[in-house]
């Protein structure tokens, strides 16, 4: 049994494949009451809509109960309580902790303090492993495979924790990467070095159209205002890429567009009914992937 899921690297390729199989099982039957009597603490020190609600939906559909908070200002943290003490106390009330925190490394620290499994629901610009698993499930469903896909990652590749986790996971499956971003938001060197050392190809460009015709998955990201210390830098790059329907004319019939959401203006509304958009279905897949992770970490599947 796996104790916690803090980074996607905590799962081997075999475990990832197992989770995707469980997600398919839960999609076929999402209301298995295997969490009856279990309590999951949902600790969101940073705002969230999809992640928090999909975790809560996953637990509720499996018969468990959710406790927690979605605003750290309404907790003892606002009085100066340390993360250590918060986790130590809440561990006594639950069977699992799901935590989002703005500080990189906070989830790893929580997993070392807690005596119950911890799932990282996002820590700063670092990792978001359950988003990665639902992304992989979405890729497998739309492409019929994960191995060898051509994926284009677009937008904020510097601060985007979703692309960092997804890159690491896809390295198991020999994906081909195209990175599209302004110079200021390029994929960090450590991730490019990671791919190089694994013998995995990547191509870097600022032109979103350059390799679109051969792409299987376009993974759009928003430029995240909250990650910028310099407001002027954010204003300079916030509208670097806007995907419109007429840009999709020469793409593969099977090509799909993913986005971790929320969308601001990087995907025009006219893309929504293009047949290429998959980002709303992607959020539904999040419930099944999170049911799979929860049941696996608790040793139930």
Order of alpha helices (4+ residues) and beta strands (2+ residues): alpha-beta-alpha-beta-alpha-beta-alpha-beta-alpha-beta-alpha-beta-alpha-beta-beta-alpha-beta-alpha
